[in-house]
Amino acid sequence: MINIKAMKEPPKRSMAFDEARLRQQAIGAKLRQMFDEVVNEPVPDEFLDILRKADDKTSETG
């Protein structure tokens, strides 16, 4: 027979589980910060020139 009372109690978390969760949250926060920094960097002029040339070739053939 199943013990109903045991099913209602949430599982106990260990300190190791809590530490791992905090570590994951810290890693996630750092990754978001790094992503935001990269997204906000200016696009190099050389890359913009390459994109413009590619657009020009596409408009000529299309």
Order of alpha helices (4+ residues) and beta strands (2+ residues): alpha-alpha-alpha
